[in-house]
């Protein structure tokens, strides 16, 4: 099910008015695996028994296209919604009968700063995907600073990593100085992109590389939601 965009006035939606948890995937940097994290985390959570919905707030609608390609049979069911970021809080009210909502956000967060603050405040946990280049680190750390300033729980997720490089090790040391770091990183696996084009997540294909890592990230997030 894909919800339609609306133009009603944005309001906050306290957690007491909903019956599901929200995981927000956000980063000011493009190309850091926000969408692939959202869809693969959704698959891993659903395979763990959670009733899962995704929400696509990115005008490029990559997550929505992925969901539209999912086979009608033989895969786990994931509910899907799409909305504009300026109406995201209202869109939350239309999510029903799920345990978990995973939200994929646009890249240009500075253009929607007030709307992003509302989403951050509504989230139960936030993942901030980041690569290990200098540009990635410089872009994302001020964003984590804002999230922490708003008093929300969040963690960096190192993605598209090459564990053999010195920049990867240096990035881990640098990131833990400004925020929590998810203990499991995501290497640059080709299966993530190949299966993504088929509407699948790596965790639901037994031979795919990356399933173990995304399942581990989900277990980490689940622990954060439960604590």
C-alpha positions in Angstrom: 0.0 0.0 0.0 1.4 3.4 -1.0 -0.1 6.4 0.7 -0.7 9.6 -1.2 0.9 12.9 -0.5 -1.2 15.4 1.4 -1.0 19.1 2.0 -2.4 19.4 5.5 -0.6 21.4 8.2 2.3 19.5 9.9 1.8 18.5 13.5 3.8 16.5 15.9 2.8 12.9 16.6 3.9 11.8 20.1 4.9 8.2 20.6 2.0 7.7 22.9 -0.4 8.2 19.9 1.1 5.4 17.9 1.7 1.7 18.4 4.9 1.2 16.5 8.6 2.1 16.7 10.3 4.4 14.3 13.8 3.9 13.0 15.0 7.0 11.0 17.7 6.5 8.3 19.3 9.9 7.7 22.5 11.6 6.5 23.3 14.9 4.8 25.7 13.1 2.5 24.6 11.4 -0.7 25.7 7.9 -1.8 26.2 6.6 1.7 23.7 3.7 1.5 20.6 5.3 3.1 18.1 3.6 0.9 19.9 0.2 0.8 20.1 0.3 4.6 16.4 1.1 4.9 15.3 -1.8 2.6 17.7 -4.4 3.9 17.0 -3.5 7.5 13.3 -3.8 6.8 13.8 -7.2 5.3 16.0 -8.4 8.3 13.4 -7.1 10.8 10.5 -8.8 9.0 12.4 -12.0 8.8 12.8 -11.7 12.6 9.1 -11.7 13.0 8.3 -8.0 13.1 5.5 -6.5 11.2 7.4 -3.9 9.2 6.5 -0.8 7.1 8.8 1.4 5.1 8.3 5.1 4.3 10.0 6.9 1.4 10.4 10.7 1.8 13.0 11.0 -0.9 11.7 12.7 -4.2 13.8 10.3 -6.1 11.6 7.5 -4.8 14.2 4.8 -4.9 12.8 2.9 -2.0 9.3 3.1 -3.5 10.6 1.6 -6.8 12.3 -1.2 -4.9 9.1 -2.0 -3.1 7.2 -2.0 -6.3 9.5 -4.6 -7.8 9.1 -7.1 -4.9 7.6 -10.4 -6.0 4.0 -11.0 -5.1 4.7 -14.4 -3.8 7.5 -16.2 -2.0 8.9 -13.3 0.0 8.0 -11.7 3.3 5.4 -8.9 3.3 6.5 -5.3 3.9 3.9 -2.5 4.0 5.0 0.7 2.2 4.1 4.4 2.3 5.5 7.4 0.5 5.1 11.1 1.3 6.7 14.4 0.9 9.1 15.4 3.7 7.0 18.5 4.5 4.0 16.2 5.3 5.9 13.4 6.9 4.5 13.8 10.4 0.9 13.6 9.1 1.9 10.6 7.0 2.8 8.7 10.2 -0.8 8.7 11.2 -1.7 6.5 8.2 0.7 3.7 9.2 -1.4 1.0 10.8 -1.0 -2.6 12.0 2.8 -2.7 12.2 5.5 -3.0 14.9 8.2 -1.0 13.1 8.4 1.8 10.6 11.7 2.5 8.8 11.9 5.9 7.2 14.3 6.8 4.3 15.0 10.5 4.0 16.3 12.9 1.3 19.9 13.9 1.1 19.6 17.7 1.2 18.5 17.9 4.9 19.5 21.5 5.1 16.6 22.4 2.8 14.1 20.8 5.2 15.7 21.5 8.5 12.5 22.1 10.5 10.8 19.1 9.0 13.8 17.0 9.7 13.9 18.1 13.3 10.3 17.0 13.7 11.2 13.6 12.3 14.2 13.3 14.5 12.1 14.1 17.6 9.5 11.5 16.5 12.0 8.7 16.0 12.8 6.0 18.6 16.2 5.4 17.1 18.3 6.9 14.3 20.9 5.4 12.1 23.3 7.7 10.3 25.0 5.9 7.4 28.5 7.2 6.6 31.4 6.2 4.4 35.0 6.4 5.6 36.3 9.2 3.3 37.3 12.5 4.7 34.4 14.2 2.9 31.9 11.7 4.4 33.2 12.3 7.9 33.2 16.1 7.6 29.7 16.1 6.3 28.0 13.7 8.8 29.5 14.7 12.2 27.7 18.1 12.5 24.5 16.3 11.6 25.0 13.8 14.4 25.7 16.8 16.7 22.3 18.2 15.9 20.6 14.8 16.6 22.4 14.6 20.0 21.5 18.2 20.7 17.9 17.3 20.2 18.3 14.5 22.8 17.7 11.6 20.5 19.4 8.2 20.5 21.4 7.5 17.4 24.4 5.7 15.9 26.7 6.0 12.9 26.6 3.0 10.5 29.7 2.6 8.5 28.7 1.5 5.0 30.4 0.7 1.7 33.5 0.0 3.7 36.8 -1.6 2.8 38.1 -3.0 6.0 41.6 -3.3 4.7 42.2 0.4 4.3 43.8 2.7 6.9 41.0 5.3 6.3 38.4 2.7 7.6 40.3 2.3 10.9 40.8 6.0 11.2 37.1 6.7 10.5 36.1 4.4 13.4 38.4 6.2 15.8 37.1 9.6 14.6 33.4 8.8 14.7 33.4 7.4 18.2 34.5 10.8 19.4 31.3 12.5 18.2 28.7 9.7 18.6 27.9 6.0 19.1 29.0 3.7 16.4 27.1 0.6 15.3 29.5 -2.3 16.0 28.7 -3.9 12.6 29.7 -2.3 9.4 28.5 -3.0 5.9 31.1 -3.8 3.2 30.6 -2.9 -0.4 28.9 -6.1 -1.5 27.7 -6.4 -5.1 24.7 -8.5 -4.0 23.2 -5.6 -2.2 22.7 -3.7 -5.5 22.0 -6.7 -7.7 19.2 -8.0 -5.5 18.0 -4.5 -4.8 17.1 -4.1 -8.5 14.9 -7.2 -8.1 13.1 -5.8 -5.1 14.9 -8.1 -2.7 17.0 -7.8 0.4 20.2 -9.8 0.9 19.0 -11.4 4.1 16.1 -13.2 2.2 18.5 -14.9 -0.3 20.5 -17.6 1.4 23.5 -17.3 -0.9 23.8 -13.6 -0.9 26.7 -11.7 0.6 25.7 -9.0 3.1 22.8 -10.9 4.7 24.8 -11.7 7.9 25.9 -8.0 8.2 22.4 -6.5 7.8 20.9 -9.1 10.1 23.5 -8.1 12.7 22.7 -4.4 12.2 19.0 -5.2 12.8 19.8 -7.1 16.0 21.8 -4.1 17.2 18.9 -1.7 16.4 16.4 -4.1 18.0 18.4 -4.0 21.2 18.4 -0.2 21.1 14.6 -0.2 20.7 14.1 -2.6 23.5 16.4 -0.9 26.0 
